[in-house]
Each structure stands twice: as C-alpha cells, then as structure tokens.
Amino acid sequence: MNPIVLVAAMAIRLGPMGPDAPAREPQIAANSSTTVLVYGAGHDIYFSSSRDGGKTFAAPVKVAETGILPLSRHRGPRVALCGNTIVITAVAGKTLAGGAHAHGLPSDGDLLAWRSLDGGKTWSGGTAVNDVPASATEGLHALASDGRNTLFAVWLDKRGGAGTKLYSARSTDSGATWSKNVAVYESPGGSICECCHPSAAIGPAGEVVAMWRNSVQGCRDLYLTTSRDGVHFATPQKLGEGTWHLNACPMDGGGLAVSPSKILTAWRRESSVYIDEPGRPERAIGNGKDVALAMSGSRTYVAWVEGTSVQTWVDGKVETLSHAGAFPSLAALPGGGVLAAWEEEGAVEVRRLP
C-alpha cells in the first residue's frame, strides 16, 4: 500500500469521497509501534495504519461489508490495539428498522468484532459480542484496551424489551472470545438515555471504567462506574455539579480518559462543554457538543464541535482545528501529543497535536 504523507502541521485526508459513500465516524488508537484508524462509509468498514506516529498513513483498506451499518451521531466502528493484534467493533444488521424513529438503524443489530494478526492485511470475524441476538439495535457502543490482552466493550442494549440498559463484555485473549454479557446499569426510571453513546476505559491496574448519559426523573446527566473484575460494578456516580432537565435525548455522550493518578471526563450539558474529575468541581471550557478527550503525559486535550467548527482545548488554550468538521476523535501518542481525526466534506481528516 502506498503511504499518504502528512506534511508538517497540515492535515491528512483519507477515505472515499462523494455523496454515495462519505467517510463517517472516524476513531483512532495508538501504541508504541502502530497508530490505527477506522471509519465507516456506506455499508463498509475501512481501516488505515501508520508506523511513524501519524506522519504517514497507508491507503485505507476495506475490513468488512455489512448489510446495515449505523453511521450517525457517534454510531459507527471502534478500534483498539492489544499488542500486535488489532480489533475493530461495530454494530451491524441485515434488516432495516421501521417506524418514525428508525433513523436508518437495523432491527436486528448485533455488536460484532473483527481482528487482525498481521497489521490489518487480513481480518477474521465478525464475532458477536452481545449474547442475546438483536439486542444492540441502537448502534451505540465503546471499546477499550489495556494494550496487552484485555478488551472491554460497553453498549446500549434493548434485551427484554423494557427500556435501554448498559451492558458490557470483556475479552482476555485479544478479542478471540468474549465473556458472558454483564448488566452494568439499569436506570430506576426504566431506561438510560436512549441515543447517547457510552464511553469506556481500562485503568493501569486493570480496572474497567464506563460512562454513559442517564435518564432519571427528567434529567439527562452523565454517570460513571468502575469495576475491578468486569462483573461487579461500583455504585454509579453522577458527574458534574449541575443538572440537565431535558425531556428528550441530546444524542451526545462524552469523552473518558484514565491515567495512573486520575479519571478524567469531558462532556456537554446544555450548550456548555465541561471537564470533570470525579469528586472535584467541574470546569467549563467552551460551548458546543460531540466532545472527545485524551491525556498524554501531563497534558489534557479536549476536542468538540461548535457550529460547523472543530475546537480544541489543550491545557487551557482554545484553538480552531477545522472550520467545516464534525465528530472528532482523539488518541494519545506514547511519545507525547495526540492525533485528532474528524469528518470533513465526506472524508476523514487527521492531524497531530503537540
């Protein structure tokens, strides 16, 4: 594959162009040897990688062609690295849902996993992660890795037919097999927020962390829980000092990052973007939606969308990353800095932030 070159601070553009298959919902991950990127286009999942910390990327390759691939409002594929193994997850189905609120989603959606042992040249899968078929129809999920053998996935699940719940599964063999599903949280109100994506992370001691938007007595706030074994979860903790009273779903989750010293979150309440470390006061940093977060060394990076622009906040300094972008994703680089990826004009843009 011929590399696509990223020149200095300019952005690299990846992906199919045109109205029939715009590149959507990019996600990015990195370790000491490889940087990987995944996105959706039409019914297809595409993958690209970099061996030089994001200075160049290989031409994208197709991982899989699905029947129905949700690609709106933080739906779409996720990617993680387990040593030399690359794992991609996505919700896909074969039958289009009907009704006024179908939103192009599959009525039989499952959370599927694909894995590659050769740097993305070939892929096996997709293996179902949800153990109740057609329970992941909303298409919203998150994937995290400890960088070695363990993966942790969380998703919005509709099994039982009574409201939306948060479910999870772990893999301890780099995505070859997945555990029995675990109910992370069921809202006392009957359903968590129905259309907001969850977030996931694995801490340095192997603890798993999940964040989601709840729905309790008319309030749509972010909650967080942790688990040492991926089976028994701590009492959920509401994030932030304020409350968002909203009789609707904002279709917007947040960002989550874990370091050896802290858990950090970033998310939207009404029109404001906040950073929040559980147990400490929240901090408003801007206005907008679709928030992404990463920590690299001692530095904190946040990206979000304000109007049609992608904004970044790096240790208190706000700059415009793009004037026509959407749905940013951030990944910390082991050597320092982060890579940002976002949608722009039917393609995916990638840029390194120092």
C-alpha positions as CSV (number, residue, x, y, z in Angstrom):
1,M,0.0,0.0,0.0
2,N,1.4,3.4,-0.9
3,P,1.6,5.8,2.1
4,I,-0.3,9.1,2.2
5,V,2.0,11.8,3.6
6,L,1.2,14.1,6.4
7,V,3.2,17.3,5.9
8,A,4.2,19.3,8.9
9,A,1.0,20.6,10.7
10,M,-1.2,20.1,7.7
11,A,-4.0,17.5,7.9
12,I,-4.1,14.3,6.1
13,R,-7.2,13.3,4.2
14,L,-8.4,9.7,4.0
15,G,-11.5,7.9,2.7
16,P,-13.9,7.6,-0.2
17,M,-15.5,10.9,-1.4
18,G,-18.8,11.6,-2.9
19,P,-22.5,11.5,-1.9
20,D,-22.9,7.8,-2.2
21,A,-20.3,6.8,0.4
22,P,-19.0,9.6,2.6
23,A,-16.4,8.6,5.2
24,R,-18.1,8.8,8.6
25,E,-17.4,8.5,12.4
26,P,-13.6,8.1,12.5
27,Q,-12.0,6.5,15.5
28,I,-8.2,6.3,16.3
29,A,-5.9,4.4,18.6
30,A,-2.2,4.2,19.1
31,N,0.6,2.3,20.9
32,S,4.4,2.5,20.8
33,S,4.7,0.9,17.3
34,T,1.4,1.5,15.5
35,T,-1.3,4.1,15.0
36,V,-4.6,2.8,13.6
37,L,-7.7,4.5,12.3
38,V,-11.2,3.1,11.4
39,Y,-14.2,4.7,9.8
40,G,-17.4,3.7,8.0
41,A,-18.6,4.5,4.5
42,G,-22.0,3.3,3.3
43,H,-22.2,-0.4,4.3
44,D,-18.4,-0.8,4.6
45,I,-15.8,-0.5,7.4
46,Y,-12.4,0.9,6.4
47,F,-9.0,0.7,8.1
48,S,-5.7,2.5,7.8
49,S,-2.5,2.4,9.9
50,S,0.7,4.4,10.5
51,R,4.1,3.1,11.6
52,D,5.6,6.5,12.2
53,G,3.4,8.1,14.8
54,G,0.9,9.5,12.3
55,K,3.4,11.2,9.9
56,T,2.2,9.0,7.1
57,F,-0.8,6.6,6.8
58,A,-1.3,3.7,4.5
59,A,-4.1,3.8,1.9
60,P,-7.3,2.7,3.5
61,V,-8.4,-1.0,3.1
62,K,-11.9,-2.5,3.4
63,V,-12.3,-4.6,6.5
64,A,-15.9,-5.8,6.0
65,E,-19.0,-5.1,4.1
66,T,-22.1,-5.2,6.3
67,G,-25.8,-5.1,5.5
68,I,-26.8,-2.1,7.6
69,L,-24.0,-0.1,9.3
70,P,-25.3,2.7,11.6
71,L,-23.1,5.8,11.0
72,S,-24.8,8.7,12.7
73,R,-24.5,10.6,16.0
74,H,-21.4,8.6,17.3
75,R,-22.5,5.3,15.9
76,G,-20.0,3.5,13.8
77,P,-16.9,1.4,14.2
78,R,-14.4,1.5,17.1
79,V,-10.7,0.2,17.1
80,A,-8.3,-0.9,19.7
81,L,-4.8,-2.4,19.9
82,C,-3.8,-5.4,22.0
83,G,-0.1,-5.7,21.4
84,N,0.2,-6.7,17.8
85,T,-3.5,-7.6,17.5
86,I,-5.9,-5.0,16.0
87,V,-9.6,-5.3,17.0
88,I,-12.5,-3.4,15.3
89,T,-16.0,-3.5,16.6
90,A,-19.2,-2.2,15.1
91,V,-23.0,-2.7,15.3
92,A,-24.4,-4.1,12.1
93,G,-27.6,-5.9,10.9
94,K,-29.4,-7.1,7.9
95,T,-32.9,-5.8,8.3
96,L,-33.8,-2.1,8.3
97,A,-35.9,-1.0,11.3
98,G,-39.3,0.7,10.5
99,G,-41.2,3.4,12.2
100,A,-40.9,7.1,12.7
101,H,-37.7,6.8,14.9
102,A,-35.9,4.1,12.9
103,H,-33.1,6.6,11.9
104,G,-31.7,4.0,9.4
105,L,-30.9,1.6,12.2
106,P,-31.0,-2.2,11.9
107,S,-33.9,-4.0,13.6
108,D,-31.6,-7.0,14.2
109,G,-28.4,-5.1,15.2
110,D,-25.6,-7.1,16.8
111,L,-22.2,-5.8,18.2
112,L,-19.6,-7.6,16.0
113,A,-15.8,-7.8,16.4
114,W,-13.2,-8.3,13.7
115,R,-9.5,-8.9,14.5
116,S,-6.2,-8.9,12.5
117,L,-2.9,-10.5,13.5
118,D,-0.9,-9.2,10.6
119,G,-1.2,-5.4,10.8
120,G,-4.5,-5.1,9.1
121,K,-3.7,-7.1,5.9
122,T,-6.3,-9.8,6.7
123,W,-9.3,-9.9,9.1
124,S,-11.3,-12.6,10.9
125,G,-14.8,-12.1,12.2
126,G,-17.2,-10.6,12.8
127,T,-17.9,-12.4,16.0
128,A,-21.0,-11.4,18.0
129,V,-20.1,-9.7,21.3
130,N,-23.7,-9.5,22.6
131,D,-25.0,-12.9,23.7
132,V,-28.7,-12.0,23.1
133,P,-29.2,-11.7,19.4
134,A,-30.5,-8.4,18.0
135,S,-30.2,-6.6,21.3
136,A,-27.7,-3.9,20.2
137,T,-30.0,-2.2,17.7
138,E,-29.3,1.4,18.7
139,G,-25.7,1.1,17.3
140,L,-24.0,2.9,20.2
141,H,-21.0,1.4,21.9
142,A,-17.5,1.9,23.2
143,L,-14.3,-0.2,23.1
144,A,-11.2,0.0,25.3
145,S,-8.0,-2.0,25.6
146,D,-5.3,-2.4,28.3
147,G,-2.7,-2.6,25.4
148,R,-2.0,-6.2,26.1
149,N,-4.6,-9.0,26.1
150,T,-7.8,-7.4,27.6
151,L,-10.6,-5.6,25.9
152,F,-13.7,-4.1,27.5
153,A,-16.8,-3.2,25.4
154,V,-20.0,-1.4,26.6
155,W,-23.1,-0.8,24.6
156,L,-26.7,0.3,24.7
157,D,-28.8,-2.8,24.9
158,K,-32.5,-3.4,24.5
159,R,-32.8,-7.0,25.6
160,G,-36.0,-7.8,27.5
161,G,-38.0,-5.1,25.6
162,A,-38.3,-2.8,28.6
163,G,-36.1,0.3,28.1
164,T,-32.5,0.7,27.2
165,K,-29.8,-0.6,29.5
166,L,-26.0,-0.5,29.6
167,Y,-24.3,-3.9,29.0
168,S,-20.7,-4.9,28.8
169,A,-18.4,-7.8,27.9
170,R,-14.7,-8.5,28.3
171,S,-12.1,-10.4,26.3
172,T,-8.9,-11.6,27.8
173,D,-7.5,-13.1,24.6
174,S,-7.2,-10.1,22.4
175,G,-10.8,-10.4,21.0
176,A,-10.7,-14.0,20.1
177,T,-13.5,-14.8,22.5
178,W,-15.8,-12.6,24.6
179,S,-17.3,-13.1,28.1
180,K,-20.9,-13.6,29.1
181,N,-22.6,-10.2,29.0
182,V,-22.9,-8.2,32.2
183,A,-25.6,-5.7,33.0
184,V,-23.6,-2.6,34.1
185,Y,-26.6,-0.4,34.8
186,E,-30.4,-0.3,34.6
187,S,-32.0,3.1,35.4
188,P,-34.6,3.3,38.1
189,G,-36.5,5.4,35.6
190,G,-36.8,2.4,33.2
191,S,-34.2,3.5,30.6
192,I,-30.9,5.2,30.4
193,C,-30.7,7.9,27.7
194,E,-31.7,6.1,24.6
195,C,-29.5,7.7,21.9
196,C,-26.3,8.8,23.7
197,H,-23.1,6.9,23.2
198,P,-21.3,5.4,26.2
199,S,-17.5,5.6,26.9
200,A,-15.1,3.0,28.2
201,A,-11.5,2.8,29.5
202,I,-9.2,0.4,31.3
203,G,-7.0,1.8,34.0
204,P,-3.4,1.0,34.8
205,A,-4.3,-1.6,37.5
206,G,-6.7,-3.4,35.1
207,E,-9.9,-1.7,36.4
208,V,-12.6,-1.0,33.9
209,V,-14.4,2.3,33.7
210,A,-17.8,3.0,32.0
211,M,-19.5,6.3,31.4
212,W,-23.0,6.9,30.0
213,R,-25.8,9.5,29.9
214,N,-28.6,8.6,32.3
215,S,-32.3,9.4,32.4
216,V,-33.6,9.9,35.9
217,Q,-36.6,12.0,36.8
218,G,-36.3,14.1,33.7
219,C,-32.6,14.7,34.0
220,R,-30.0,13.7,31.3
221,D,-26.7,13.7,33.2
222,L,-23.5,11.7,32.8
223,Y,-22.8,8.9,35.2
224,L,-19.7,6.8,35.8
225,T,-18.9,3.4,37.4
226,T,-15.8,1.2,37.8
227,S,-15.1,-2.5,38.3
228,R,-12.1,-4.5,39.2
229,D,-13.3,-7.7,37.6
230,G,-15.7,-6.5,34.9
231,V,-18.6,-8.3,36.6
232,H,-19.3,-6.4,39.8
233,F,-19.6,-2.6,39.3
234,A,-19.5,0.2,41.9
235,T,-22.5,2.3,42.7
236,P,-22.7,4.8,39.8
237,Q,-21.6,8.3,40.4
238,K,-23.3,11.4,38.8
239,L,-20.8,13.7,37.1
240,G,-20.8,17.4,37.4
241,E,-22.4,19.8,39.8
242,G,-25.4,20.9,37.6
243,T,-28.3,19.0,36.1
244,W,-29.7,19.0,32.6
245,H,-33.5,18.9,32.7
246,L,-34.5,17.7,29.3
247,N,-37.5,15.7,28.0
248,A,-35.6,14.4,25.0
249,C,-32.3,12.7,24.1
250,P,-29.4,15.0,23.2
251,M,-27.8,12.2,21.2
252,D,-24.4,13.1,22.7
253,G,-22.2,11.3,25.2
254,G,-18.7,12.4,26.1
255,G,-15.0,11.6,26.5
256,L,-13.2,9.5,29.1
257,A,-9.5,9.0,29.9
258,V,-7.7,7.3,32.7
259,S,-4.1,7.8,34.0
260,P,-2.2,6.3,36.9
261,S,-3.3,9.3,39.0
262,K,-6.9,10.1,38.0
263,I,-10.0,9.5,35.9
264,L,-11.0,12.5,33.8
265,T,-14.2,13.1,31.8
266,A,-15.4,15.7,29.4
267,W,-19.0,16.2,28.2
268,R,-21.7,18.6,27.3
269,R,-24.5,19.9,29.5
270,E,-27.0,22.1,27.5
271,S,-24.7,24.2,25.3
272,S,-21.6,24.1,27.5
273,V,-18.6,21.8,27.5
274,Y,-17.1,20.7,30.8
275,I,-14.1,18.8,32.1
276,D,-14.8,16.9,35.3
277,E,-12.6,14.8,37.5
278,P,-15.0,12.7,39.7
279,G,-15.1,14.2,43.2
280,R,-13.7,17.6,42.1
281,P,-15.5,20.7,40.8
282,E,-16.4,20.7,37.1
283,R,-14.8,23.2,34.8
284,A,-16.5,24.9,31.8
285,I,-14.1,25.2,28.9
286,G,-16.3,26.2,25.9
287,N,-19.6,25.9,24.1
288,G,-20.6,23.1,21.8
289,K,-21.2,19.3,21.5
290,D,-19.7,16.0,20.4
291,V,-16.8,16.0,22.9
292,A,-13.6,13.9,22.7
293,L,-10.9,13.7,25.4
294,A,-7.3,12.3,25.7
295,M,-4.5,12.6,28.2
296,S,-0.9,12.4,27.0
297,G,1.7,12.6,29.7
298,S,0.8,15.6,31.9
299,R,-1.3,17.3,29.2
300,T,-5.0,17.2,28.7
301,Y,-6.6,17.5,25.2
302,V,-10.3,18.1,24.5
303,A,-12.0,18.5,21.1
304,W,-15.6,19.4,20.4
305,V,-17.8,20.9,17.7
306,E,-19.1,24.4,17.9
307,G,-21.4,25.2,15.0
308,T,-19.5,23.8,12.0
309,S,-16.1,24.2,13.6
310,V,-14.0,21.7,15.5
311,Q,-12.4,23.3,18.5
312,T,-9.5,22.0,20.6
313,W,-8.6,22.8,24.2
314,V,-5.0,22.0,25.2
315,D,-4.2,22.8,28.8
316,G,-6.4,25.9,28.8
317,K,-5.7,27.2,25.3
318,V,-8.6,27.0,22.7
319,E,-7.9,26.8,19.0
320,T,-9.9,26.0,15.9
321,L,-8.9,22.7,14.3
322,S,-11.3,22.8,11.4
323,H,-13.9,25.3,10.1
324,A,-16.0,22.5,8.5
325,G,-15.6,19.4,10.6
326,A,-17.7,17.1,12.8
327,F,-17.4,14.2,15.2
328,P,-13.7,14.5,16.4
329,S,-11.8,11.6,17.9
330,L,-8.5,11.8,19.9
331,A,-5.8,9.3,20.7
332,A,-2.8,9.8,22.9
333,L,0.6,9.0,21.4
334,P,3.1,7.2,23.6
335,G,5.9,9.7,22.7
336,G,3.7,12.7,23.5
337,G,1.0,14.7,21.8
338,V,-2.2,13.3,20.3
339,L,-3.7,12.5,17.0
340,A,-7.1,14.1,16.1
341,A,-9.4,12.6,13.5
342,W,-12.7,14.1,12.3
343,E,-15.2,14.1,9.4
344,E,-14.9,16.8,6.8
345,E,-16.5,17.1,3.4
346,G,-17.2,13.4,3.0
347,A,-13.7,12.3,4.1
348,V,-11.6,11.8,7.2
349,E,-9.0,14.4,8.3
350,V,-6.2,13.5,10.7
351,R,-3.8,15.9,12.3
352,R,-1.2,15.6,15.1
353,L,-1.5,18.0,18.0
354,P,1.8,18.6,20.0
